[in-house]
Amino acid sequence: MTNKCTFLLLLIAAALSMPGCAAWSTYPAIPGALQVGHPEVEPLPTIMAEAVRYSNERYLEMEEPVFNLPKGVTAATYESVKRRLRGGVAMREPGERAVHVTQIRTRGPHAEVDVVYPRSDGHYQLVTLNMRQRVLNRFHVESTRLWRIRVEVPQPSYPQPDEPEQHSDENVAALEHDT
């Protein structure tokens, strides 16, 4: 019985130490780095939601957070993040006061998220949130790092809806006739 318990403990220890050798993955991808994958796939929506929640509570204190995700993120990902936040609004207009998630880096149970937010003096602040995954897929912020660099005003990256279908006069007449 002791040998089985020892073997099981060694197996668990080996499994927990494996992520330490994993490469950092990024979203959006940067040259020379691995891309995390599609932003709709876990753990990215959970990481982005926690970054928005934490940043809003700590820096903006808005009742309902307004958030902007990295360029290329789909409307479905925005909805997924909104569900995890239990509210919130996607930034759609330039100049809106919002939390901007600009980049995510993951490595095993660790994540770093770059966030930009508007300061009270009208400038924008870049902060890196160092996160760690805990039980039940929950990520929490362990530490932050404020950067002293000039940050450009982020623009909304919410995907624009496709152009509405153009109906010919014949199609419109047929639709009107059917109703």
DOMAR-20028 format. One record per atom (N, C-alpha, C): x, y, z; residue in one letter. Coordinates in steps of 0.02 Angstrom, whole numbers, padded with zeros to 5 digits, always signed. Each point is the difference from the previous one (the first is absolute). Example, Ala and Ser with C-alpha at 12.3 -4.5 7.8 and 13.67 -1.06 7.14 Angstrom:
2
+00660-00284+00390A -00045+00059+00000A +00045+00060+00000A -00018+00053-00036S +00042+00059+00003S -00039+00055+00037S 
// end
This chain:
179
+00041-00059+00000M -00041+00059+00000M +00044+00063+00000M +00055+00000+00038T +00044+00057+00004T +00031+00015-00068T +00020-00053-00037N +00030+00009-00065N -00049+00033-00049N -00064-00019+00004K -00050+00030-00044K -00010+00074+00016K -00002+00017+00064C -00008+00070+00020C +00060+00041-00021C +00060-00027+00008T +00061+00035-00020T +00000+00011-00075T -00018-00052-00038F -00002+00006-00072F -00051+00053-00022F -00058+00000+00032L -00052+00049-00016L +00024+00071+00015L +00032+00010+00056L +00026+00067+00018L +00054+00023-00050L +00044-00046-00021L +00051+00017-00049L -00032+00017-00068L -00051-00037-00019L -00035+00013-00062L -00034+00069+00001L -00031+00018+00055I -00032+00066+00008I +00053+00055-00002I +00055-00010+00035A +00054+00050+00000A +00029+00010-00070A +00008-00053-00037A +00026+00005-00069A -00049+00038-00044A -00064-00015+00007A -00050+00034-00041A -00003+00074+00016A +00007+00018+00063L -00002+00071+00019L +00062+00037-00021L +00056-00034-00006S +00062+00035-00019S +00008+00007-00075S -00039-00036-00040M +00007+00002-00073M -00013+00069-00030M -00051+00039+00023P -00011+00065-00031P +00060+00047+00006P +00045-00012+00046G +00059+00043+00008G +00045-00002-00061G -00004-00051-00040C +00041-00006-00060C -00036+00025-00062C -00063+00019+00008A -00039+00021-00058A +00022+00069-00023A -00006+00011-00065A +00016+00065-00028A -00057+00049+00012A +00017+00064+00002W -00051+00051+00004W -00037+00003-00066W -00066+00005+00004S -00042+00008-00059S -00032+00068+00005S -00011+00033-00056T -00028+00067+00001T -00062+00007-00044T -00044+00046+00019Y -00055+00021-00043Y -00008+00075+00009Y -00003+00039-00053P +00015-00020-00068P +00073-00020-00007P +00014-00040-00050A +00067-00027-00010A +00049+00056-00015A +00061-00010+00024I +00054+00045-00016I +00053-00040-00037I +00041+00031-00042P +00050-00037-00038P +00046-00040+00047P +00009-00063-00015G +00045-00042+00038G -00031-00034+00060G -00064+00013+00014A -00033-00031+00058A -00057-00045-00024A -00017-00048+00042L -00057-00044-00016L -00064+00038+00012L -00050-00010-00043Q -00065+00031+00011Q -00039-00046+00046Q -00037+00029+00047V -00038-00038+00048V -00051-00044-00034V -00030+00023-00051G -00053-00036-00034G -00056+00049-00014G -00059-00025-00010H -00056+00043-00014H -00025+00031+00065H -00016+00064+00001P -00020+00033+00062P -00066-00024+00029P -00038-00039-00037E -00063-00026+00027E +00011-00062+00043E +00060-00029-00003V +00015-00062+00034V +00031+00014+00068V -00023-00037+00050E +00028+00007+00068E +00075-00012-00001E +00037+00034+00040P -00020+00042+00055P -00007+00074-00017P +00006+00019-00064L +00002+00072-00017L -00061+00039+00022L -00062-00023-00011P -00056+00041+00023P +00000+00010+00076P +00018-00052+00037T +00003+00005+00073T +00055+00050+00021T +00057-00004-00031I +00056+00045+00016I -00020+00072-00016I -00030+00012-00059M -00019+00068-00018M -00054+00027+00047M -00048-00041+00019A -00053+00022+00045A +00029+00019+00068A +00045-00040+00026E +00030+00016+00065E +00043+00064-00005E +00034+00009-00055A +00040+00061-00009A -00045+00062-00002A -00056-00005-00035V -00047+00056-00003V -00030+00013+00069V -00022-00052+00033R -00030+00007+00067R +00048+00034+00048R +00061-00027+00004Y +00050+00026+00046Y +00017+00073-00017Y +00013+00014-00063S +00020+00068-00021S -00056+00050+00012S -00062-00020-00013N -00056+00046+00012N -00006+00015+00075N +00004-00052+00041E -00007+00011+00073E +00058+00042+00028E +00059-00012-00026R +00060+00033+00029R +00012+00070-00029R -00014+00010-00065Y +00021+00062-00031Y -00058+00045-00023Y -00057-00027-00021L -00053+00041-00028L -00061+00006+00045L -00016-00051+00037E -00056-00001+00046E -00067+00017-00034E -00010-00025-00060M -00064+00010-00034M -00048-00054+00022M -00064+00017+00006E -00049-00049+00021E -00005-00058-00049E -00003+00016-00064E +00000-00051-00051E +00061+00012-00045E +00048-00047+00001P +00062+00013-00037P -00011+00003-00076P +00035+00047-00030V +00004+00005-00073V +00068-00029-00018V +00003-00046-00048F +00063-00033-00015F +00012-00006-00074F +00064-00002-00017N +00024-00005-00068N +00051-00057-00001N -00010-00048-00044L +00044-00058-00004L +00049+00007-00058L +00051-00043-00004P +00049+00007-00054P -00032-00004-00069P +00032+00034-00047K -00024+00000-00069K -00003-00072-00026K -00051-00016-00037G -00008-00067-00027G -00045-00045+00041G -00020+00022+00060V -00044-00039+00042V -00071+00005-00029V -00036-00056+00001T -00067-00003-00030T -00053+00028+00048T -00059+00014-00029A -00056+00023+00040A -00020-00055+00050A +00007-00063-00019A -00015-00056+00046A +00045+00001+00060A +00063+00019-00009T +00046+00004+00056T -00020+00057+00046T -00020+00057-00028Y -00024+00055+00041Y -00060-00023+00042Y -00046-00038-00030E -00058-00024+00037E +00021-00050+00055E +00049-00041-00015S +00025-00048+00049S +00031+00036+00060S +00039+00052-00014V +00030+00039+00055V -00055+00035+00040V -00049+00027-00035K -00055+00035+00034K -00037-00048+00046K -00013-00063-00022R -00032-00050+00042R +00040-00013+00063R +00066-00007-00008R +00042-00014+00057R +00002+00059+00049R -00007+00060-00026L -00002+00060+00042L -00069+00009+00033L -00050-00035-00026R -00069+00010+00021R -00022+00072-00013R +00019+00024-00059G -00018+00069-00019G +00058+00031-00038G -00004+00064-00010G +00052+00034-00037G -00023+00017-00070G +00038+00045-00032V -00018+00025-00066V +00063+00002-00042V -00005-00023-00061A +00057+00004-00046A +00008+00073-00023A +00062+00024+00000M +00015+00067-00025M -00013+00001-00075M -00037+00051-00022R -00015+00005-00072R +00017+00068-00029R +00006+00051+00043E +00013+00068-00023E +00068+00023+00023E +00039+00033-00043P +00064+00028+00022P -00010+00049+00058P +00046-00002+00046G -00002+00046+00056G -00041-00023+00059G -00035-00056-00005E -00037-00026+00057E +00048-00018+00056E -00020+00011+00061R +00041-00020+00058R -00007-00076+00007R +00056-00036-00008A -00004-00073-00002A +00066-00031+00023A -00005-00064+00017V +00058-00042+00013V +00018-00032-00067V +00063+00006-00021H +00022-00026-00064H +00048-00058+00012H -00019-00061-00017V +00044-00058+00003V +00038+00001-00066V +00067+00007+00003T +00037+00007-00062T +00039-00063-00019T +00024-00038+00050Q +00037-00061-00016Q -00004-00049+00059Q +00000-00065-00017I -00002-00053+00050I +00057-00047-00013I +00036-00018+00052R +00054-00050-00005R -00015-00054+00052R +00002-00063-00022T -00013-00055+00047T +00057-00049-00001T +00009-00032+00057R +00050-00053+00007R -00024-00044+00057R -00028-00058-00019G -00027-00045+00051G -00054+00036+00041G +00005-00001+00067P -00050+00032+00042P +00012+00076+00010P +00048+00028-00036H +00016+00071+00007H -00024+00039-00061H -00018+00062+00013A -00019+00044-00055A +00023+00071+00016A +00018+00036-00052E +00015+00071+00005E -00047+00035-00048E -00032+00052+00023V -00047+00037-00042V +00019+00074+00002V +00010+00028-00060D +00012+00072-00005D -00067+00035-00007D -00010+00049+00044V -00062+00037+00002V +00016+00075-00003V -00040+00037-00037V +00007+00072-00004V -00065+00030+00027V +00006+00051+00041Y -00060+00034+00026Y +00012+00075+00003Y -00054+00040-00004P +00009+00073+00004P +00010+00022+00072P +00050+00042+00009R +00012+00028+00067R -00043+00064+00008R -00003+00024+00060S -00039+00060+00014S +00030+00063-00032S +00065-00002-00017D +00032+00059-00030D -00008+00002-00076D -00037-00047-00029G -00012-00001-00072G +00049-00043-00039G +00054-00022+00031H +00048-00045-00033H -00022-00072+00011H +00030-00045-00038Y -00015-00071+00006Y +00058-00036+00033Y -00016-00049+00042Q +00049-00038+00038Q +00002-00072-00023Q +00060-00027-00010L +00009-00071-00015L +00019-00036+00065L -00034-00055+00013V +00015-00041+00058V +00001-00073-00021V +00047-00038+00026T +00002-00072-00012T -00026-00035+00061T -00051-00042-00009L -00028-00040+00054L +00032-00069-00002L +00031-00020+00054N +00029-00067+00006N -00052-00044+00034N -00024-00051-00036M -00054-00041+00025M +00022-00072+00008M -00037-00035+00042R +00014-00071+00011R -00067-00037+00003R -00001-00059-00028Q -00060-00041-00001Q -00004-00039+00065Q -00059-00001+00028R -00012-00038+00061R -00051-00055-00015R -00024-00032+00051V -00047-00054-00005V -00063+00023-00039V -00030-00045-00036L -00061+00012-00039L +00010+00052-00055L +00059+00003-00030N +00014+00042-00057N -00005+00074+00014N +00004+00020+00064R -00004+00070+00017R +00069+00032-00002R +00005+00057-00034F +00062+00038-00001F -00009+00059+00047F +00053+00017+00035H -00002+00060+00041H +00065+00038-00008H -00003+00065+00012V +00058+00043-00007V +00043-00007+00062V +00063-00018-00010E +00048-00005+00056E +00039+00065+00010E +00016+00033-00056S +00038+00063+00005S -00011+00041-00063S +00019+00063+00003T -00007+00045-00057T +00065+00039-00009T +00008+00024-00061R +00058+00043-00015R -00023+00057-00044R +00005+00061+00027L -00016+00060-00038L +00061+00020-00040L -00012+00016-00063W +00055+00020-00044W +00000+00075-00009W +00059+00030-00001R +00007+00072-00010R +00019+00015-00072R -00045-00016-00044I +00011+00013-00071I -00062+00034-00029I +00010+00038-00052R -00057+00033-00033R -00041-00052-00036R -00065+00004+00010V -00046-00048-00031V -00048+00038-00044V -00008-00024-00061E -00049+00030-00046E -00071-00015+00023E -00046+00042-00019V -00070-00010+00016V -00025-00061-00039V -00021-00053+00034P -00024-00060-00035P -00065+00015-00037P -00008-00030-00058Q -00060+00007-00040Q -00043-00062+00009Q -00066+00006-00008P -00043-00058+00007P +00019-00054-00050P -00002-00063+00022S +00016-00055-00045S -00059-00048-00007S -00058+00020+00024Y -00059-00043-00006Y -00012-00012-00074Y -00011-00063-00021P -00010-00014-00071P -00062+00035-00028P +00008+00030-00058Q -00056+00034-00033Q -00045-00053-00031Q -00066+00011+00005P -00045-00048-00032P +00008+00002-00075P -00014-00056-00032D +00005-00003-00073D -00051+00047-00031D +00015+00021-00059E -00046+00043-00037E -00067-00036-00009E -00056+00036+00007P -00064-00034-00011P -00007-00022-00072P -00037-00055-00009E -00011-00026-00067E -00036+00051-00043E +00022+00007-00061Q -00033+00045-00047Q -00054-00040-00036Q -00060+00024+00002H -00054-00034-00035H -00014+00035-00066H -00008-00039-00052S -00020+00030-00064S -00074+00016+00003S -00023+00040-00046D -00071+00019-00003D -00044-00062-00006D +00024-00051-00038E -00039-00061-00009E -00006-00038+00066E +00055-00004+00039N -00002-00034+00064N -00047+00036+00048N +00002+00067+00001V -00043+00038+00045V -00073-00012-00019V -00015+00001-00066A -00069-00012-00023A -00022-00070+00019A +00044-00050-00005A -00017-00068+00017A -00013-00005+00076A +00041+00033+00041L -00009+00000+00072L -00067+00032+00019L -00016+00057-00033E -00062+00035+00015E -00060-00044-00020E +00007-00036-00056H -00055-00041-00024H -00013-00058+00048H +00053-00028+00030D -00007-00058+00046D -00033+00020+00065D +00002+00064+00019T -00028+00019+00065T -00070+00025-00003T 
// end
